[in-house]
Structure formats: structure tokens, C-alpha cells
Amino acid sequence: MNINLKENEEIEFKESLSQLDKGLKSLSAMLNKNNHGTIYFGVKDNGDICGISIGNNTLKDIRQRVKELIKPQIMIHLENKKYEDRDIIILSAEGSDIPYSCDGRYFIRNVSSDDQIEPQLLRKMFEAGNSDLISNYKSYNQNLTFHQFLEYNKIKGLHITNENSFLKSKVFFTKEGAYNLMAFILSDQSNVSIKVVKFNGTDKSSFSERTEYGNQCLLNSINDVLTYIKSLNTTRVDVISSTSRKDMPLFDYESFREAWINACLHNRWIEMIPPSVFIYDDRIEVLSYGDLPYNLSKESFYNGTSIPINRALKDIFMSVGLSEQSGHGVPIIVSHYGKDAFSFESSTIKVTLPFAFEPDYVLGRKVRENIVNNLNENQRKVLNYILENPYSSQQEIANKLNISLSNIKKITIKLQEINLLERKKGKKSGYWQVKLYL
């Protein structure tokens, strides 16, 4: 007689209860893989029912052995089923408190075998099983104040009568009563520095500008970045016909907002590496540090399933209107830029938003670079010298470069005419400002 089932990632057969410990190892591996599993005792590998002998204490002994071997403890269902004159025992369990260990070791189901879990995957599983690590880590600084955080909540319409009770409701304390890491990054004393970096070109070979938002409540820094990026989102008007025109933004701001909020929400803050924004000539990149949760597939991620690794932080984001429960952020990005907007590598998640057209500041820079390339030798010497010595007088420049004063005057006038040089604060006490770095 055959049970008409096959071993797989959710089912395991054992011929006898002498293999109980091996069966429990398989059960823990199934829980770690699928959050449920079933072991049939009294069934051969091919599904043939061989039966087992069941005594008065058999089921009790199995329950006790499950308690001894599998941690954290699980709720199990035991069933004694008879096939003609043969008894089998069906042991099943469900659980999402991963990772589960069996006799101190961790396994994961792979088809019909039980493989020991690699350390990197085990770390991800611990994070998935405890999605509030940021709340459990004690802040190294316990002298914290929250004026900015409280003011931000008041602006959003939240009525705060008791500050300490309010902070407790937001999970700002560890179980021992100390300020946690989440409290620190939302405090006035936070030293988190979020960087928005602009590059000349399409790679990082030529740095242009870096703006830092930090040393303040994380909520304020998040909004500062949103404000800055929004200011870059210029619009180009495309004339479709004599009676029709279309406004085309440089990028979809809603997609950036969702990418940025998600980066801040799902970032691995326990390592204190903040998310960042990189701006190139043709795109914006948003980087956050961490991986997809262990039990979240990429397809579920693209469809909007959200498993935050910082649940308490998500509750705060939701309460102040930065985030929503719907999980529509990723689908919004996918709808505008496709799944290729996301890349997962080296414990980072990157969202890339291509520009719809070449920004005006890029066009302007290229024009100015072309102008510089057409400067003659003396003009280039003067511009480079002023760049290093902005307070020099025209006579000093002439002396240092061995160029006549009359020629220096002509050159500086020319450089000002083509908008590469500007005189600040007057002729006598002012200085030169080079408007393009060479």
C-alpha cells in the first residue's frame, strides 16, 4: 500500500520512530523554508506504508522530544492514522518565528534534503524573524532630546500631552528602559549624515557637488532631501501640434519620493550607514543598505508586498504621513521605469531613475567646458592662477605669470564677458570667483 505522496520541501517520510530526531531536523528545515512542514512516521522513502508500533506514551514522548530539540518552541499537530492494519503518525507544524534550530543547529529544506544554513543566510533569517532590531539595540548616547521630532509630529497634527508616554508609544526604549537606536536617529543629537552627491558625467570619475543633511532628526533630513531633489525636477514643454503641448518632467518625482522613503525605512540602521542619493547627467540613483527580507521573493517585492525590517520606524513614518500601509511605492516605480529600475548587489538595493531629457545644468556645463577648451594659452593660465589665488590683484597676476598688465586686463575682461570669471565685492577689496572648475 502506498500513501500516494512524494517527499518534497513540505513532506518527509520516516520508516520508524527511531528516526524521530532526523524527522525533527527535517521539520525545522521545512519551517525555515516554508513556515510549515509535515513528517510521516511509518512510511518508506518511496511512499510505501510499513507502519509503526504505537504505545500509550508514544504521542506524549514525541511532543516532549519536539520541545527538547526545536527552538524556539512550536505548536505541533499529531495524528495517529490507520491504513488497513498498519499505523502511521503524522506530525505537522506551522511557524514564522524563524530561524528554527534543531538540537542547536540550523537547517533549510532543499527539495527533499536538509542543508545546514550558511552564516549569511542565517543572519538574514534572524532579521526576518526579529524585524525590530533597530528597537532592540541600545543607543550609545543616552543623553537625548527630541524637540525636532516632537515639533514635527505637532506640525502633522498629532496632539502630545505627555512627552515620555508619547516616546514609549513610539518604541523609543529597549526592554531594559534605555534609549534604543531608533530613538537616537530620530533625536536632536543624531549624527546621521545623509549625502546627496552630484557628478559630472555618467560615472563617478568627476565629482561636482556634495550636499549633506544630518545632525538632526532623521525625519527632517528625509524631507530636506525631498525638497532639494524636487527643486531639480525641471519641466520641458513638448509641442505636439499647433493646438497641443505636453509638459515633460525631468523625472517622475513620485517615484523618487517612494524610492527615497523606502530606502530610509528599510535601511539596515543597526550598521549606521545611511542611504544616499547620487545624481548623474542622465539619472538619479537611490541606495539603501541591506537585502530583501529572507522570506520575501523579488516577484512579491515588485508586486508591492512589504516586510519592513524596522516595524516601529514604519509605524512612525505612517503616523506622520511619510509612508502608507498599502505598499504601493514599488509598483509605482515599476509602472514608470520597469523592474530594471531595481538592482540588488553587495548588500545594497539600488533604484535608478533615468532622466527624460538632458538637464539644463548639464547643457550649460557642456557649453562652458567647450568655451574653456577654446581658450588660448594665456587665458587658461590666468584662469587657473586665479582659481588658486582668488584675492590676487591684476598686477600680482601679471608679475607671477610674466604677462603684461595690459594683457591681464584684456584677459580678465574677456573671461568675465564669457561668464567664466566674476569680480566680487569691488575692485580694491574684492576677490575673483571662477565660475567653472578646471
N, C-alpha and C positions, 0 to 999 in steps of 0.2 A: 504494500500500500504506500502511495506517495502523497505528500502533502500538497503537491501541485504549486509550489512556490520555489523561488530561487534565491540564493544568497545575493545580497546587493548592499548598497550603502545604508539600508534601513533594516535589513533582516540578516540574522546569523543563526546557523544550526549547530547544536552540540549534541553528541550522542548520549552523554550521561552527565550526572551532576558532579562527577569527578573533574569535569571541565568547567565548573562553576566560575572559578577565578578568571579563566580565559574568556568566558562568556561575559563577565562583568567588564573586562578590559574592552571587549568589542562594544558593549553598551555605552561606556564612557566615550569611545571614539565616535560612535554614532551621534551622541548628544552634542559633541563638539562640532560635528559636521552639519547635522540637520536638525538639531534640537529635539530629536526623538529617535527611538530605536526599539527593536523587538528581538528577543532571543528565544529560540525554540529548543527546549531540552528534551531529548528523546527522538531526535531526527538526525539522520546521516547527512553528510555533505551534499549528496545527490537528491535529497528531499525524501528519501525512503524513511518511513516511520519504524523505528526499532523499539521505542517505548522505554520507560524507566520505572523503577520501583519507588513508590511514594509512601513514606511513613507518616506517623501522626504529627511529627515536628518538622517535616520537610519544608513546608512553606515558611514556617517561623524561622528556620535556620537560614533560608535564602534571604529573608528580609534583614536578618542580623548581619549577614555577610555583606550585603549591599551597604549597610550603614558603616561597616568597618572599612571597606575598600574605597568607595566612591565619595569624593569630596568636591564641592560642597554637597550636602545631603540632598537626595532627590526623593520625590514621591513615585512609587512604583505600583504597577498593577500586576497581580499574579493570578493566573487562571490554570486550573487543572482540567485538561480536556482529554476525553477518551475516544480513541479510534478503534472500533471493534473491541478487542480485548487488550489494547495497548494504551498506556497513559503517557501523556506528554505534559510538560509545563511551559506555559507561555509567559515570559517576563517582558513587560513593556514599560517604558518611561518616557516622559517629556520634561524638558527643562531648557531654560535660556540663560541660566546663570553661569555662562561659560567663562573660563575653561574648566572642565571637569577632569579630575585626576583619578586614576585607579592605582591604589597602593603606592601613591606618591609620584607616579609618572603620568605624563600627558600623551594621549594618542588621538589620532584623527582617522576617520574612515576613508579608505581609498578603494573604491569599487567594493571588493569583498575582503580586503585585508585591513589590518590596523597598523598604521605607521606612527612612529614616535614623532612628536611635533618639534619642528625646528625652532630655535630660540626667537628668531624674528617674528615668526607667525604666532608663537606663544605670547609675545608682548602685545601684538595686535588683538589677540583674543582676550587678554586681561583688560585691555582698554575697552573692548566691546562689552565685556561683562560688567565693567565698572565705568560708566560713562560720565562720571563726575570727578575725575581725577583732579581737576583744577580746584575743586572744592575741598578735597581731602589733603592737599599739600599746604603745609603751614608757610605763611609769608615770613621771609627772613626779617622784614621790618614790621614791628608790631606797633609803632607809633604812627598810626594812620589817621587821616581825617578825610571827610567825604563831602566837602562843601560843594564841589563841582557836580558830583554825582547827584546829590540831593536837589540842587538847583535845577539840574537837567530834568529830573523827574517832576519837579514842580511846574516847570515850563510846559511839560507834556500833560499837565492837568491832574497829576497824582497828589492827593491830599495826605501829608505826612504829619501825624500828631506826636509820635514818639520815635525819635531817631533810632535808638537801639533796637526797638521792636521791629522797625522797618528793615534795618540791616539784617536782623535774624531771619526775617521772612524772605529775604533775598539770598540766603545761604552764604553769608559772608564769614561764617565761623566754622572751624573744624569741630569734630565731635568733642574735642577737649576744651573748646571755648576760645581758641586762638584765631586771629585773623588768618584767612586762607589766601591762596594765591589769587583767586578771583577778586577778593577784596583789594588786594594790592594793585592789580592792573586797573581797577576802577577808582582808585584812591587819588587824592591830590598829590601824593608822594610817588606815584608811578614813574618809573624811569624807562618805560617802553618808548622806543623811538621808531616811529613808522616812517619809512623813507619812500619818497616819490622821486624817481631818478629819470631824467631826460637825456637821451643820447642823440648825437648827430649821426644820421645814417640808420642802417637796419641791423647793426650789431653793437656790441659794447666797446668797440675799439676807440670811439671818440666821445668822451664824456662832455655833456653840455651844462647840465644844471641839476642840483640836488636840493630838494626841499624836505625838511624833517618836521614831523608833527609828533611831539612827545612831551614828557614831563608834565602830564596832565591826565585827567580821567580818560580812559580809553574811548568812551562814548564821544567826547569832544574831538579826539583825534580822528575818529572814524568820520565824523561829519566835516571836519576840516578838509580831509582828503576828497570827500564827495564834492564839496564846494569848489576846490581847486580844479578837479577834473571836469566838472560841469562848465567851468569858465573856458576850457579848451575846446569845447564841443561847438565849433562854428558851423554855420549852415551855408550851403551853396544852393543857389536857385538855378534849376534847370528849366529852360524854356522849351516846352514840348511842342507848342504851336503858338500862333498869334493870340490865341484866347486861353491857353492853358500853361501853367507853370507848376513846378514841383520843388518843394523845399527838401533838400537832402542834407541831413546832419552828418558830421564827420564820422560819428559812430553812434550806436544805439545806447543812449545814456541809461535807460532802464536795465539793459543787460549788464552794463558796467556796475551799476548800483547793486544788482543781485550778486554779481561775482565778488564784489568787494565785501558786502555784508557777510556772505557765506565764508569768504576767506578768513574774516575776523572771528566768525562764530565757530568754525570747525578747525581753527588753527591749534597746533599742539602747544598750548601755552605753558605746559609744565617745563618745556625746554627754553622758554623765554626768548624764542626767536620770532619776532612779529612778522606778519605778512607784509608784502611790499608791492609797489606798482612801478613798472618800467615802461617808459614811453619812447618809442622809436619813430622814425619818419613815416612808417607805414602801419603801425599798430600800437595797441596798448596790451601789456601783459600784467596779469594779477597773479601773484604767487602766494600760496599758503603752505605751511609746513606740516606734514603728516600724510597719512594714506587714507584710502577709503576704509570705513569700518570693516572689520573682518567678515561680518555676515551681511554685507551689502554688495550686491553684484553691480557691475557697471551699467547693465541694462536698467536695473531698478533705479540706480542713481540718475540716469538720463531721463527716466520717466517721472522723477520728482520725489522718490522715496528719500526721506531724510532721517538719518540716525545720528544725532549730534553727539560728539564726544564730550561736549560741555553742556549738559542739560540745564543746569542752573543759569548759565550765561544765556542760553536760548530764551529762558523764561524772562530774563531782564530785557533782552532785545525785543521780545514780543510786547512787553508791558509799555515800552517807550516808542513803539511803532517802527522799529528798525527791521523787524522780521515778522513773518506771518506763519501760521500753523500749516497753511495749505501746501507748502513745498513746491510752489510754482516757479521758484527762481531759476533752477537749472533748465526746466522746459522752456522758459522764456529765452534763455541764452541759446539753447539748441534750435529753437524756432527761427532765430535771426542768423545764427552763424554755423549751425550744424554741430554734430558730435565732435568734429575735429577741432572745435574750439578748446576742448579739454585734452590735456596730456598729463600722464601720471608717471613720474620718474624720480628716482633718488629721494624718496620720502617727501616729495613735493607734489602739489596739484597746481597746474598752471592753466589759466584761462586766457586765451588770445583773442582779442577783438580787432580785426583788421579795419583800417580806415577806408571810408568810401571814396576818398579823394586825397590828393596831396595837400596837407595843411598850408595855410598862407605863410606861417613862420618858417616852414621848410623851404617854400619857394623863395621867400625873402633871403634866407641864409644862402641858398644856392646862387642867387643873383649876386650877393655880396662876396661870396667866395670867388665867383667869376671876375668880379671887379678887382679883387686882391691879386688874382692870378695875372691880371693885365697891368699891374703896377710896374713902373720901371725900378731899376736897382736902388736909386737914391730914395724914392718914395717908400720902398719896402724897408730900407734901413731906418728911415725916420720913424715909421710906424712901429717897428719892432723896438727901437730905442725908447720911444715914448711909453710903450707898453710896460717896460721895466722901470722907467723913470718918469712917472706922470707929472711930477712937480718941477721938471726942468724948464728953464726959460729957453726961448728960441736961440739966444746967444750961446747958452750952455750946450744945446744940441749941435749947433754949428761947430763949436770947439771940439766936442767929443767925436763927431763924425767927419771932421775936416771937410765940411761943406760950407760954402759962403753963406753969410746971414741972409742975403737977399734971396738965395735959392731956398733956404729953410723956410722963409716967409711964404714963398710961392708954393712950396710943397704942402705946408700946413693948411694954407687956404684951399688948395686943391683937395686935400683929404677931407676937409670939412664940407666942401661942396658935394662930394660923392658920399657923404654921410658915414664915413669911416672914423671920423675924429670929431670931438666936440670939446670946446673950452668951457670949463665950469667955474663959476664964481669970479669972473672978471679976468682982466689981463695981468694985473700985478700980483694979486694974492691967490689966484685960482690954480687950477690944475687941468691936465689933459685927460680926457676919457676916450679910450679906444673902444669903438662900438662893435668890433669883431675880433675875437681872439684868434691869433695866428698859430 
